[in-house]
Amino acid sequence: MTLRFDRDGRDWPHRDASRFVNLGRLRWHVQTMGEGPVVLLLHGTGAATHSWRGVMPLLAEHFTVIAMDLPGHGFTTGRPAGGLAMPAMARAVADLLTALQVQPVAVIGHSAGAAIGVRLAIDGWVAPRAVIGLNAALLPFPGLAARIFPTLAKLLFANPFAPYIFSRIAQGPGEVARFLLRSTGSTIDAEGVALYTRLFSDPGHCGAAIAMMAEWDLEAFAARLPALSVPLTLLHGDRDAAIPARTMAEVAAMVTGTRTELLDGLGHLAHEEAPARVVERIRVALADVDMSATE
């Protein structure tokens, strides 16, 4: 099975905001909504534009909001030169923004998407006035997991059958809902569970998620974090089962001027659990930022 927008995207959230952009090796699925200064949304590993379904309309009241499925995820097909390693993905996103002729004044990333946003700013691909990380994955896994998780991902990546095995498991009744609760600490609505089930039932999507985990070097990335000169805000659910909330303090010690805020009662998918609450905190974070359009 391969995801097709005419079939699997028939009831996709904000389908009327979708378009496709062919650029080099990639065919991007992009959603655009609203008017005003441009805000870029970057989803995390294994997600897609659907994860912003509650956030986009609220931000679109004041901004032009752009979200895309990252390479290999959702309805974006192809791989950038360099595969799904972080530098290659950041460069691919930068090339897309150039093709769209937009320059975001703020970048908002969830989980691994936050790392891509930070990398875009550090490498000078974008010049935002602010970067906001939601349950941001900016540091290597702590303790023993730092060795086990990357190694396991590499082993799965080397097994060509792994994506098909995961996609078959995802098709079992209730499997995705149980997986999301265990791995994220979040309870999301039935629509969200159904959309994740659709995505995880696709071997291509599963393969891209595995490849991201296998190809990323978070240790090298963490060493570059102090070079970030853009104001950084981190919002983190206190029930996050994927990324410890204490990583906010660790990042704040590395990046001068970082603001942090703990979101009570929310997990790793906080922006899907409580979009209005998260958007309120985003607006607070941007209140003191000059949001006039960049050149």
N, C-alpha and C positions, 0 to 999 in steps of 0.2 A: 504493500500500500504506500502511495505517495500522496501527501496532502495536496489537494487541488482547491483553489479558491471558489470555483464555480460549484463545487460539491461540498467541501468541508467548511467553506467560508460563507455558506448561504445565509447563516444567521450570526455571523461574526459580529462582536460588539463594534458599533460605529462603522459598519460596513460602508456607509455612504461617504465616509471620510478617507477611504482607502484608495490607493493607486499603486501602480507598479512602475519601477524605474530600472531599466536595463543599463548596467554600468560594468564594463569589463567582464569579469567572470561571474558576476552576481546579477540576479534579478531580485531587486529589493521590494518587499511589501512595506509601504509607508502610509502612515495616517497623519493627516493635518487637520487642525481644528482651531477656530477662533481668530482673533485679530490682535495686533499689538506686537510688542517685543517678542522675539522668538525664544521659547523654552524647549530644550531638548530632553526627551525622556528615554532612558536606556534600561531595558529590562534585564533580569538576571538569568543565570544558567537554567535552561529547561523551560523558560517562560516564553512569552510573545507579547504582542501589543494588547492582547486581552487583559493582561494583568493591570493595565492602566484604565480599564473601562469605567471605573468610578471616579478616577482622578482627572482624566482629560477634560470632561465637560466643565468641571469646576475651575480648573486653571484657565480654560478657554474663555472664561468671562473677562479675563484681563490680558491674556497673552495669546500669541500664535503658538500652538503646541504641536510639536512634531515628535512622533514616535515611529519606530520601525521594528520589524522582526530582525534580530541580529543574524548574521550568516549561518545558514543551516537550520535555523529555528523557524517554527511556524511556516509562513508562506514565502520566506526568502530562500531562494535556492542558489547553490553554488558555493564555492570556497574562495576567499581572497588569496592572493599570492602570499605564501608564508603560513597558510592554514588558519587554524583557529587560535593560535597563540595571541596573547594580549596585544603586542605591538602591531601585528597584522590586522587584527580586528579594529583597533583604534584608527589605523591608517585607512581602512575600508570605510569606516563611519565618516572620517574627515573627507574622503573623496566624494561620498554621497552628499554631504553638506555643501561641498563646492559645486556639485552638479545641480543641487537645488537652489544654489545662490542665496544661501542663508548663513547667518553668523549668530549663533545663540548667545543671548546675554546671560543665560543661566543653564546649567546642565544638572539634571536630576537623575541619579542612577540608583537602581535597587540592587543590592547584593553585588554580584560580579559586574553589573552594569555601572555601579559606582566606581569600580576600579578602572573601567574603560573611560569613564568621564574624567577621572583624575589624570589618567595617562594622556588623554587628548590635551588637557591643559598644560601638563608638564612638558610634553613634546612640542607645544606651540601650534598644534593643529587647529585649536580653537582659542579664542580669547574671551572667555565668559567673565562676567562680573562676580559670579558666585557658582560654587559647586555644592550640591546637597546630596548626601549619601543616606539612603534609607536602608537600615540593616546592612550596612556596607561591608563587603568582603574585601578588605584592604590588607590583611595580614595573613601569614601562613597559619594553618590550623595549629592549635596549641598542643604541646606535649607530644605523646606518642602518635597522635593522629596526624601530626605534621609529616611523619614517615609513612604511616599506613595508608592514608587516603590517596595521596598522589601515586603511590606504587600500585594500589588497587585500580585506580583509574587508568593507569598505563597498561595494566594487564587486560582490563576490559577493552581498551582501545585496540589492543593487538589482536583481540578475538573478533573476527568478522561476524560471528553469530550473536555477540552480546546485544546489539541493538534490537535484533529480532526477538531474543529471549525476553528482554525488558518490555517490548511492545506487546507481546503475547500476555505477559503477566498483567499489564495495565488494563487489558480488556476484561479481566475477571471482575465480577460484581463487587463493588465497594473497595477494590484494591487501591485505587488512586486516592480516595478519601482517607483511607487509613494511612497510606504513605505520607500524604501531606501533613496530617496531624502529627505523626511521629517525627517527621524530619524537620518540620518548621515550627511546631507549637502553635499553629494558627488554625482556626476554624473558619473557613470561608463559605460563601453561599453555594447553593446547588448549581447555579449557572457556572460559577468558577470551577467547581469540581468537574462538571461535564466538559468544560473547555479543556482543562488539563488532561482529562481522560482521552479526549480526541487527539491532543498533541502527543501524549505518551504512547498512544496506540500506533503511532507512526514510527517505523524504524529509523527513517532519516532524521527526524527530530531527536530521537533518543541518541543516535550516533553523534549528532552535533553536541549534545550536552556532555556526553562522555569525552569527546575530543577536547572540549574546552577544559574540563577538569584535568585531562592528561597533559595538555600542552602548555598550561599556564605555569609561570615561574613567579610565585608570589614572594619568595624570598628576595629575588632581584628587584621586584617591584617595590617592596617595602623599603629597600635601601634607598630608593629614589624619592620616597614620600617627602622628606624635608625640603625638596626642591620646589614643592608646590607653593606658588605665591598668590594664588587666588583664594579668597575667603572660603573656608570649608565649614559646612554645618553637617553634623551627623545626628540623625534621628533613629532611635533603636528601640524596638519592642522588648520589654523586660521578660517576655516569655519565649524569646527566640531560642529554638532548640537547635539551630544550625550554626549560629555565630554568637559567641558569648558577648553579652553587653559590655563587659569590661574592656573589650577591644577599643571602645570609643576613647577611653582614657589613655590607652597606649598610643593611639594615633594622635590624640591631642598633644601628647608629650613630644611627638615627632614633628608635627606641623603647627607652626606658630599661628596663634589666633583662632584655632579651631573651636567652634561652638558645639556643644553636645547637649542632647536632651533625651531622657528616657521616657518611653511611652508606656504607661501602666496598662497591664492587661492585654497587650498585643504581642503577637509572635513575629516570625520572620516575614510573613506576608501582611504586615501591618497595613500597608496601603490598599490591600484588597479587603481586609477585615473592616477597616474604618476609614474609607477614603476622605470623607468630609473632615474628620479630625486631623488626618495627616496633611491635607491641603491647608487647613488653618495654620498648622505649624510651619508649612512651607512659606505661606504668605508672611508670617511673622519673621521668618529668616530672611526674606527678601525685602522687608519693609525699609531697611536702612541702606539698601543697595541701589546705586544709580542704574536704573533699568532702561535708560535711554538707549536707542539702537546703536550698535557698534558699527564701525565703518567696514 
